[in-house]
Amino acid sequence: MSEPVIASMAEVRSHLADVLDRARQEGTPTIITRRGREEAVVMDVREYRRLRGLAEAAEEAWLNRLADEAEAEGLEGSVSLEEMAALLRDRA
C-alpha cells in the first residue's frame, strides 16, 4: 500500500473520480480532512476487505486464546466463546 494522500473535504469533492482512481489503480489511500482534522479514508475495496479479514482473524485468535486460558483455569466462572464475544462487543 502506498503512502496516503491527505486532502480536504473540498478537494475530494472536486476531484472524487481522481481519488477513486488513485485508490483503485495505484493502491493509494486518501485521508479526508475536515477543518484540519482527519475524518475518513478512501481506499481500494479489495484492500479494505483484506484488512477487515485480518482484523477479524486477529479478534478470533485473541478470543480463542482467552477461551483456552479460561478452560485451562477450570470451568467454574467461565463463559462460552460466544458469550465472551457478546460481552466484548457490548463494551465497544
KELO-51939 format. One record per atom (N, C-alpha, C): residue number from 1; residue in one letter; atom name; x negated, y negated, z negated. Coordinates in steps of 0.001 Angstrom, whole numbers, padded with zeros to 6 digits. Layout:
N
@i:NUM&aa:a&at:CA&u:X&v:Y&w:Z
...
end
This chain:
92
@i:1&aa:m&at:N&u:-000850&v:001170&w:000000
@i:1&aa:m&at:CA&u:000000&v:000000&w:000000
@i:1&aa:m&at:C&u:-000896&v:-001233&w:000000
@i:2&aa:s&at:N&u:-000567&v:-002204&w:000812
@i:2&aa:s&at:CA&u:-001330&v:-003444&w:000913
@i:2&aa:s&at:C&u:-001046&v:-004351&w:-000271
@i:3&aa:e&at:N&u:-001925&v:-005319&w:-000459
@i:3&aa:e&at:CA&u:-001684&v:-006344&w:-001480
@i:3&aa:e&at:C&u:-000412&v:-007096&w:-001130
@i:4&aa:p&at:N&u:000423&v:-007404&w:-002114
@i:4&aa:p&at:CA&u:001685&v:-008077&w:-001816
@i:4&aa:p&at:C&u:001490&v:-009520&w:-001382
@i:5&aa:v&at:N&u:002444&v:-009977&w:-000606
@i:5&aa:v&at:CA&u:002553&v:-011386&w:-000238
@i:5&aa:v&at:C&u:003508&v:-012005&w:-001249
@i:6&aa:i&at:N&u:003207&v:-013191&w:-001701
@i:6&aa:i&at:CA&u:004105&v:-013887&w:-002622
@i:6&aa:i&at:C&u:004777&v:-015006&w:-001844
@i:7&aa:a&at:N&u:006110&v:-015035&w:-001896
@i:7&aa:a&at:CA&u:006866&v:-016029&w:-001134
@i:7&aa:a&at:C&u:008062&v:-016501&w:-001951
@i:8&aa:s&at:N&u:008415&v:-017754&w:-001753
@i:8&aa:s&at:CA&u:009579&v:-018311&w:-002435
@i:8&aa:s&at:C&u:010856&v:-017779&w:-001795
@i:9&aa:m&at:N&u:011933&v:-017906&w:-002515
@i:9&aa:m&at:CA&u:013237&v:-017501&w:-002002
@i:9&aa:m&at:C&u:013529&v:-018226&w:-000688
@i:10&aa:a&at:N&u:013224&v:-019506&w:-000618
@i:10&aa:a&at:CA&u:013483&v:-020287&w:000598
@i:10&aa:a&at:C&u:012667&v:-019749&w:001771
@i:11&aa:e&at:N&u:011398&v:-019398&w:001525
@i:11&aa:e&at:CA&u:010561&v:-018848&w:002591
@i:11&aa:e&at:C&u:011106&v:-017515&w:003081
@i:12&aa:v&at:N&u:011522&v:-016676&w:002152
@i:12&aa:v&at:CA&u:012059&v:-015368&w:002527
@i:12&aa:v&at:C&u:013349&v:-015534&w:003313
@i:13&aa:r&at:N&u:014200&v:-016453&w:002864
@i:13&aa:r&at:CA&u:015452&v:-016705&w:003576
@i:13&aa:r&at:C&u:015178&v:-017124&w:005027
@i:14&aa:s&at:N&u:014191&v:-017957&w:005212
@i:14&aa:s&at:CA&u:013877&v:-018468&w:006546
@i:14&aa:s&at:C&u:013209&v:-017433&w:007441
@i:15&aa:h&at:N&u:012551&v:-016463&w:006828
@i:15&aa:h&at:CA&u:011763&v:-015500&w:007597
@i:15&aa:h&at:C&u:012056&v:-014061&w:007184
@i:16&aa:l&at:N&u:013310&v:-013754&w:006908
@i:16&aa:l&at:CA&u:013666&v:-012433&w:006405
@i:16&aa:l&at:C&u:013247&v:-011310&w:007360
@i:17&aa:a&at:N&u:013463&v:-011484&w:008643
@i:17&aa:a&at:CA&u:013084&v:-010445&w:009611
@i:17&aa:a&at:C&u:011585&v:-010164&w:009535
@i:18&aa:d&at:N&u:010772&v:-011219&w:009388
@i:18&aa:d&at:CA&u:009318&v:-011035&w:009278
@i:18&aa:d&at:C&u:008956&v:-010294&w:007988
@i:19&aa:v&at:N&u:009642&v:-010634&w:006907
@i:19&aa:v&at:CA&u:009391&v:-009972&w:005623
@i:19&aa:v&at:C&u:009702&v:-008484&w:005730
@i:20&aa:l&at:N&u:010840&v:-008164&w:006341
@i:20&aa:l&at:CA&u:011229&v:-006767&w:006511
@i:20&aa:l&at:C&u:010267&v:-006024&w:007431
@i:21&aa:d&at:N&u:009884&v:-006645&w:008530
@i:21&aa:d&at:CA&u:008935&v:-006017&w:009462
@i:21&aa:d&at:C&u:007593&v:-005759&w:008779
@i:22&aa:r&at:N&u:007124&v:-006732&w:008007
@i:22&aa:r&at:CA&u:005837&v:-006593&w:007311
@i:22&aa:r&at:C&u:005904&v:-005426&w:006313
@i:23&aa:a&at:N&u:007020&v:-005311&w:005615
@i:23&aa:a&at:CA&u:007187&v:-004213&w:004649
@i:23&aa:a&at:C&u:007218&v:-002871&w:005361
@i:24&aa:r&at:N&u:007995&v:-002785&w:006422
@i:24&aa:r&at:CA&u:008180&v:-001507&w:007111
@i:24&aa:r&at:C&u:006966&v:-001108&w:007941
@i:25&aa:q&at:N&u:006456&v:-002023&w:008741
@i:25&aa:q&at:CA&u:005398&v:-001683&w:009685
@i:25&aa:q&at:C&u:004006&v:-001690&w:009063
@i:26&aa:e&at:N&u:003761&v:-002635&w:008157
@i:26&aa:e&at:CA&u:002418&v:-002770&w:007579
@i:26&aa:e&at:C&u:002310&v:-002211&w:006166
@i:27&aa:g&at:N&u:003466&v:-001909&w:005561
@i:27&aa:g&at:CA&u:003453&v:-001442&w:004180
@i:27&aa:g&at:C&u:003115&v:-002530&w:003181
@i:28&aa:t&at:N&u:003329&v:-003785&w:003584
@i:28&aa:t&at:CA&u:003014&v:-004915&w:002712
@i:28&aa:t&at:C&u:004271&v:-005397&w:001999
@i:29&aa:p&at:N&u:004324&v:-005265&w:000679
@i:29&aa:p&at:CA&u:005485&v:-005764&w:-000045
@i:29&aa:p&at:C&u:005441&v:-007284&w:-000170
@i:30&aa:t&at:N&u:006595&v:-007870&w:-000373
@i:30&aa:t&at:CA&u:006694&v:-009311&w:-000608
@i:30&aa:t&at:C&u:007338&v:-009529&w:-001965
@i:31&aa:i&at:N&u:006634&v:-010251&w:-002833
@i:31&aa:i&at:CA&u:007183&v:-010624&w:-004127
@i:31&aa:i&at:C&u:007910&v:-011947&w:-003934
@i:32&aa:i&at:N&u:009183&v:-011953&w:-004271
@i:32&aa:i&at:CA&u:010006&v:-013149&w:-004090
@i:32&aa:i&at:C&u:010038&v:-013924&w:-005396
@i:33&aa:t&at:N&u:009754&v:-015217&w:-005290
@i:33&aa:t&at:CA&u:009789&v:-016077&w:-006470
@i:33&aa:t&at:C&u:010968&v:-017039&w:-006390
@i:34&aa:r&at:N&u:011437&v:-017412&w:-007572
@i:34&aa:r&at:CA&u:012488&v:-018424&w:-007665
@i:34&aa:r&at:C&u:012067&v:-019359&w:-008794
@i:35&aa:r&at:N&u:011940&v:-020624&w:-008456
@i:35&aa:r&at:CA&u:011471&v:-021635&w:-009410
@i:35&aa:r&at:C&u:010134&v:-021237&w:-010033
@i:36&aa:g&at:N&u:009277&v:-020636&w:-009195
@i:36&aa:g&at:CA&u:007939&v:-020266&w:-009625
@i:36&aa:g&at:C&u:007832&v:-018964&w:-010397
@i:37&aa:r&at:N&u:008953&v:-018295&w:-010613
@i:37&aa:r&at:CA&u:008940&v:-017037&w:-011363
@i:37&aa:r&at:C&u:009191&v:-015861&w:-010427
@i:38&aa:e&at:N&u:008452&v:-014779&w:-010609
@i:38&aa:e&at:CA&u:008651&v:-013580&w:-009801
@i:38&aa:e&at:C&u:009986&v:-012954&w:-010157
@i:39&aa:e&at:N&u:010811&v:-012699&w:-009128
@i:39&aa:e&at:CA&u:012171&v:-012216&w:-009346
@i:39&aa:e&at:C&u:012438&v:-010836&w:-008745
@i:40&aa:a&at:N&u:011866&v:-010547&w:-007587
@i:40&aa:a&at:CA&u:012191&v:-009304&w:-006893
@i:40&aa:a&at:C&u:011066&v:-008965&w:-005921
@i:41&aa:v&at:N&u:011151&v:-007740&w:-005381
@i:41&aa:v&at:CA&u:010157&v:-007283&w:-004408
@i:41&aa:v&at:C&u:010882&v:-006671&w:-003218
@i:42&aa:v&at:N&u:010451&v:-007032&w:-002023
@i:42&aa:v&at:CA&u:010930&v:-006373&w:-000808
@i:42&aa:v&at:C&u:009817&v:-005431&w:-000393
@i:43&aa:m&at:N&u:010172&v:-004152&w:-000266
@i:43&aa:m&at:CA&u:009176&v:-003158&w:000120
@i:43&aa:m&at:C&u:009805&v:-002132&w:001042
@i:44&aa:d&at:N&u:008971&v:-001369&w:001699
@i:44&aa:d&at:CA&u:009430&v:-000319&w:002592
@i:44&aa:d&at:C&u:010253&v:000701&w:001812
@i:45&aa:v&at:N&u:011368&v:001111&w:002353
@i:45&aa:v&at:CA&u:012263&v:002016&w:001640
@i:45&aa:v&at:C&u:011607&v:003375&w:001388
@i:46&aa:r&at:N&u:010761&v:003833&w:002293
@i:46&aa:r&at:CA&u:010067&v:005115&w:002062
@i:46&aa:r&at:C&u:009134&v:005012&w:000854
@i:47&aa:e&at:N&u:008442&v:003892&w:000725
@i:47&aa:e&at:CA&u:007551&v:003684&w:-000417
@i:47&aa:e&at:C&u:008360&v:003567&w:-001705
@i:48&aa:y&at:N&u:009487&v:002887&w:-001639
@i:48&aa:y&at:CA&u:010372&v:002789&w:-002802
@i:48&aa:y&at:C&u:010808&v:004182&w:-003256
@i:49&aa:r&at:N&u:011239&v:005006&w:-002312
@i:49&aa:r&at:CA&u:011689&v:006359&w:-002655
@i:49&aa:r&at:C&u:010546&v:007197&w:-003225
@i:50&aa:r&at:N&u:009346&v:007034&w:-002675
@i:50&aa:r&at:CA&u:008183&v:007755&w:-003178
@i:50&aa:r&at:C&u:007900&v:007348&w:-004621
@i:51&aa:l&at:N&u:007887&v:006045&w:-004878
@i:51&aa:l&at:CA&u:007622&v:005559&w:-006226
@i:51&aa:l&at:C&u:008714&v:005980&w:-007203
@i:52&aa:r&at:N&u:009950&v:005943&w:-006732
@i:52&aa:r&at:CA&u:011078&v:006369&w:-007578
@i:52&aa:r&at:C&u:010936&v:007849&w:-007941
@i:53&aa:g&at:N&u:010546&v:008667&w:-006978
@i:53&aa:g&at:CA&u:010316&v:010082&w:-007243
@i:53&aa:g&at:C&u:009208&v:010304&w:-008253
@i:54&aa:l&at:N&u:008122&v:009543&w:-008145
@i:54&aa:l&at:CA&u:007026&v:009654&w:-009104
@i:54&aa:l&at:C&u:007489&v:009274&w:-010504
@i:55&aa:a&at:N&u:008267&v:008198&w:-010597
@i:55&aa:a&at:CA&u:008772&v:007750&w:-011902
@i:55&aa:a&at:C&u:009690&v:008803&w:-012511
@i:56&aa:e&at:N&u:010564&v:009374&w:-011700
@i:56&aa:e&at:CA&u:011478&v:010398&w:-012205
@i:56&aa:e&at:C&u:010712&v:011648&w:-012639
@i:57&aa:a&at:N&u:009705&v:012035&w:-011868
@i:57&aa:a&at:CA&u:008895&v:013202&w:-012230
@i:57&aa:a&at:C&u:008132&v:012948&w:-013522
@i:58&aa:a&at:N&u:007606&v:011745&w:-013696
@i:58&aa:a&at:CA&u:006878&v:011401&w:-014923
@i:58&aa:a&at:C&u:007817&v:011415&w:-016122
@i:59&aa:e&at:N&u:009027&v:010885&w:-015944
@i:59&aa:e&at:CA&u:010006&v:010890&w:-017035
@i:59&aa:e&at:C&u:010383&v:012328&w:-017408
@i:60&aa:e&at:N&u:010606&v:013161&w:-016408
@i:60&aa:e&at:CA&u:010969&v:014552&w:-016670
@i:60&aa:e&at:C&u:009837&v:015287&w:-017384
@i:61&aa:a&at:N&u:008609&v:015055&w:-016956
@i:61&aa:a&at:CA&u:007461&v:015697&w:-017598
@i:61&aa:a&at:C&u:007344&v:015243&w:-019053
@i:62&aa:w&at:N&u:007552&v:013957&w:-019301
@i:62&aa:w&at:CA&u:007487&v:013425&w:-020656
@i:62&aa:w&at:C&u:008580&v:014038&w:-021527
@i:63&aa:l&at:N&u:009807&v:014107&w:-021002
@i:63&aa:l&at:CA&u:010903&v:014713&w:-021758
@i:63&aa:l&at:C&u:010641&v:016192&w:-022026
@i:64&aa:n&at:N&u:010087&v:016883&w:-021051
@i:64&aa:n&at:CA&u:009752&v:018299&w:-021251
@i:64&aa:n&at:C&u:008689&v:018468&w:-022331
@i:65&aa:r&at:N&u:007694&v:017562&w:-022336
@i:65&aa:r&at:CA&u:006663&v:017607&w:-023378
@i:65&aa:r&at:C&u:007282&v:017393&w:-024756
@i:66&aa:l&at:N&u:008188&v:016404&w:-024852
@i:66&aa:l&at:CA&u:008867&v:016154&w:-026126
@i:66&aa:l&at:C&u:009675&v:017371&w:-026569
@i:67&aa:a&at:N&u:010370&v:017975&w:-025621
@i:67&aa:a&at:CA&u:011170&v:019158&w:-025937
@i:67&aa:a&at:C&u:010278&v:020306&w:-026383
@i:68&aa:d&at:N&u:009147&v:020494&w:-025712
@i:68&aa:d&at:CA&u:008209&v:021559&w:-026098
@i:68&aa:d&at:C&u:007663&v:021321&w:-027505
@i:69&aa:e&at:N&u:007343&v:020063&w:-027801
@i:69&aa:e&at:CA&u:006840&v:019728&w:-029139
@i:69&aa:e&at:C&u:007909&v:019982&w:-030193
@i:70&aa:a&at:N&u:009141&v:019603&w:-029895
@i:70&aa:a&at:CA&u:010239&v:019822&w:-030837
@i:70&aa:a&at:C&u:010462&v:021318&w:-031044
@i:71&aa:e&at:N&u:010387&v:022079&w:-029979
@i:71&aa:e&at:CA&u:010569&v:023530&w:-030085
@i:71&aa:e&at:C&u:009459&v:024160&w:-030910
@i:72&aa:a&at:N&u:008251&v:023664&w:-030720
@i:72&aa:a&at:CA&u:007116&v:024193&w:-031474
@i:72&aa:a&at:C&u:007253&v:023907&w:-032963
@i:73&aa:e&at:N&u:007911&v:022811&w:-033319
@i:73&aa:e&at:CA&u:008111&v:022445&w:-034714
@i:73&aa:e&at:C&u:009275&v:023209&w:-035343
@i:74&aa:g&at:N&u:010069&v:023856&w:-034522
@i:74&aa:g&at:CA&u:011212&v:024595&w:-035026
@i:74&aa:g&at:C&u:012495&v:024004&w:-034502
@i:75&aa:l&at:N&u:013551&v:024772&w:-034584
@i:75&aa:l&at:CA&u:014822&v:024353&w:-034007
@i:75&aa:l&at:C&u:015612&v:023421&w:-034920
@i:76&aa:e&at:N&u:015348&v:023427&w:-036215
@i:76&aa:e&at:CA&u:016119&v:022602&w:-037136
@i:76&aa:e&at:C&u:015938&v:021117&w:-036841
@i:77&aa:g&at:N&u:017036&v:020429&w:-036638
@i:77&aa:g&at:CA&u:016999&v:018996&w:-036378
@i:77&aa:g&at:C&u:016650&v:018627&w:-034951
@i:78&aa:s&at:N&u:016475&v:019599&w:-034085
@i:78&aa:s&at:CA&u:016119&v:019277&w:-032704
@i:78&aa:s&at:C&u:017383&v:019084&w:-031867
@i:79&aa:v&at:N&u:017207&v:018464&w:-030733
@i:79&aa:v&at:CA&u:018304&v:018242&w:-029797
@i:79&aa:v&at:C&u:017912&v:018831&w:-028455
@i:80&aa:s&at:N&u:018901&v:019071&w:-027630
@i:80&aa:s&at:CA&u:018616&v:019610&w:-026304
@i:80&aa:s&at:C&u:017957&v:018551&w:-025440
@i:81&aa:l&at:N&u:017351&v:018966&w:-024362
@i:81&aa:l&at:CA&u:016718&v:018043&w:-023421
@i:81&aa:l&at:C&u:017740&v:017055&w:-022880
@i:82&aa:e&at:N&u:018937&v:017539&w:-022575
@i:82&aa:e&at:CA&u:019981&v:016666&w:-022051
@i:82&aa:e&at:C&u:020392&v:015626&w:-023090
@i:83&aa:e&at:N&u:020526&v:016050&w:-024364
@i:83&aa:e&at:CA&u:020883&v:015112&w:-025432
@i:83&aa:e&at:C&u:019790&v:014069&w:-025630
@i:84&aa:m&at:N&u:018526&v:014512&w:-025550
@i:84&aa:m&at:CA&u:017412&v:013590&w:-025713
@i:84&aa:m&at:C&u:017393&v:012566&w:-024575
@i:85&aa:a&at:N&u:017608&v:013026&w:-023367
@i:85&aa:a&at:CA&u:017632&v:012111&w:-022214
@i:85&aa:a&at:C&u:018753&v:011098&w:-022368
@i:86&aa:a&at:N&u:019925&v:011533&w:-022813
@i:86&aa:a&at:CA&u:021047&v:010615&w:-023002
@i:86&aa:a&at:C&u:020719&v:009589&w:-024080
@i:87&aa:l&at:N&u:020107&v:010020&w:-025175
@i:87&aa:l&at:CA&u:019719&v:009084&w:-026235
@i:87&aa:l&at:C&u:018740&v:008043&w:-025730
@i:88&aa:l&at:N&u:017755&v:008496&w:-024960
@i:88&aa:l&at:CA&u:016756&v:007558&w:-024428
@i:88&aa:l&at:C&u:017358&v:006591&w:-023437
@i:89&aa:r&at:N&u:018263&v:007058&w:-022608
@i:89&aa:r&at:CA&u:018909&v:006169&w:-021642
@i:89&aa:r&at:C&u:019779&v:005134&w:-022341
@i:90&aa:d&at:N&u:020439&v:005534&w:-023422
@i:90&aa:d&at:CA&u:021282&v:004605&w:-024181
@i:90&aa:d&at:C&u:020465&v:003494&w:-024810
@i:91&aa:r&at:N&u:019207&v:003784&w:-025143
@i:91&aa:r&at:CA&u:018336&v:002775&w:-025760
@i:91&aa:r&at:C&u:017809&v:001768&w:-024747
@i:92&aa:a&at:N&u:017771&v:002150&w:-023482
@i:92&aa:a&at:CA&u:017192&v:001288&w:-022440
@i:92&aa:a&at:C&u:018074&v:000137&w:-022092
end
